[in-house]
Amino acid sequence: MNRNLLHIIIFSIILFIYIICMFIYGLRNITLYNILLFLLASPILEEFIFRRLLQNNLNKIIKYSLFPHISTANIISSFIFAISHLFTENAFFVTIILFITSLYLGLIYDKYKSIKYTIAAHSLLNIMVFINFPNHIWQFIMKINLLL
């Protein structure tokens, strides 16, 4: 697939979600800043930390794998990623889901050796969360904005 086409598709999906959310939830809490924070900045930062820095360096140190196609580095970085999200509601359930999701993102990273694809997948996963749990997301975003 052409790289530019992939970028256009991802941007179009994000823009479409933004417009739909504006119509469904109104403009009160939905700002472009919040959308960019949740759908772009968070995936870029998290994938850089957990894939590019942690998983990549662990792959250099740990050469064996406990399971076929899943590196030990992926398991360790996925565990740390899931634990880093413990402050959410339903922490145990969310941690399990995030661990499995992170394993998937780690598989993508191990296969393609690039965080571009994991950032795109992470953004799409955040879009799905955004659509399915909008009230929880807005409460979380408002808490983050108070910290910034």
C-alpha positions in Angstrom: 0.0 0.0 0.0 1.2 3.5 -0.8 2.5 5.3 2.3 0.7 8.5 1.4 -2.6 6.6 0.9 -2.2 5.0 4.4 -1.6 8.5 6.0 -4.7 9.9 4.2 -6.9 7.0 5.3 -5.8 7.3 9.0 -6.2 11.1 9.0 -9.7 10.8 7.3 -10.8 8.2 9.9 -9.7 10.5 12.8 -11.4 13.5 11.2 -14.6 11.6 10.6 -14.6 10.4 14.3 -14.1 14.0 15.4 -17.0 15.3 13.3 -19.3 12.5 14.4 -18.5 13.2 18.1 -19.2 16.9 17.6 -22.7 16.1 16.4 -23.4 13.3 18.9 -22.0 14.9 22.1 -22.0 18.6 21.2 -19.1 21.0 21.4 -19.1 21.4 25.2 -16.1 19.1 26.1 -14.9 18.1 22.7 -12.0 20.2 21.5 -9.5 19.5 18.9 -6.8 19.5 21.6 -8.6 16.7 23.5 -9.0 14.7 20.3 -5.4 15.1 19.4 -4.2 14.3 22.9 -6.2 11.0 23.1 -6.0 9.8 19.5 -2.5 11.0 18.5 -0.2 12.2 21.3 -1.0 9.4 23.6 -0.3 6.6 21.0 2.9 8.3 19.8 4.3 8.7 23.3 3.3 5.3 24.6 4.5 3.5 21.5 7.8 5.3 21.5 8.3 4.4 25.2 7.0 0.9 25.3 8.0 -0.4 21.8 10.9 1.7 20.5 12.7 2.1 23.8 11.7 -0.8 26.1 10.7 -3.7 23.8 13.5 -2.9 21.3 16.2 -2.8 23.9 14.8 -5.9 25.7 14.8 -7.8 22.3 18.6 -7.0 22.1 19.2 -8.4 25.6 16.7 -11.3 25.7 17.1 -13.6 22.7 14.8 -16.4 23.7 11.0 -16.6 23.6 8.6 -18.3 25.9 5.9 -18.7 23.2 6.0 -19.1 19.5 5.8 -15.7 17.7 5.6 -13.8 21.0 9.0 -12.5 22.2 9.8 -12.3 25.9 10.5 -8.6 25.4 7.0 -8.2 24.1 5.5 -10.0 27.2 7.6 -7.8 29.6 6.8 -4.5 27.9 3.1 -5.4 27.6 3.0 -6.2 31.3 4.6 -2.9 32.1 2.2 -1.1 29.7 -0.8 -2.7 31.3 0.4 -1.9 34.8 0.9 1.7 33.9 -2.8 2.0 33.2 -3.9 0.7 36.7 -5.4 4.1 37.7 -8.5 3.5 35.5 -11.8 2.3 36.8 -12.3 -1.5 36.8 -8.5 -1.7 37.0 -8.2 -5.5 36.9 -10.4 -6.0 33.9 -8.8 -3.0 32.1 -5.3 -4.3 32.9 -6.1 -7.7 31.4 -7.6 -6.2 28.2 -4.6 -3.8 27.9 -2.1 -6.6 28.3 -3.7 -8.6 25.5 -3.9 -5.4 23.3 -0.3 -4.6 24.0 0.8 -8.1 23.1 -0.9 -7.5 19.7 0.9 -4.2 19.3 4.1 -5.9 20.2 3.6 -8.5 17.6 3.2 -5.8 15.0 6.4 -4.1 16.2 8.4 -7.4 16.2 7.2 -8.2 12.7 7.8 -4.8 11.0 10.4 -3.2 13.3 8.7 0.1 13.1 6.5 2.1 15.5 4.6 3.7 12.6 2.3 0.7 12.3 1.9 0.3 16.1 1.0 4.0 16.4 -1.6 3.6 13.6 -3.0 0.5 15.3 -2.9 2.1 18.7 -4.8 5.2 17.4 -7.5 3.0 15.8 -7.9 1.1 19.1 -8.2 4.4 20.9 -10.9 5.4 18.4 -12.8 2.2 19.2 -12.6 3.0 22.9 -13.6 6.6 22.2 -16.7 5.5 20.4 -17.8 2.8 22.8 -17.0 4.6 26.1 -17.3 8.3 25.4 -18.4 9.5 28.8 -15.5 7.6 30.6 -13.1 9.0 28.1 -14.2 12.6 28.6 -14.0 12.3 32.3 -10.5 10.9 32.0 -9.5 13.7 29.5 -10.9 16.4 31.9 -8.8 14.9 34.7 -5.7 15.0 32.5 -6.4 18.6 31.5 -6.5 19.6 35.1 -3.0 18.1 35.6 -1.5 19.9 32.6 
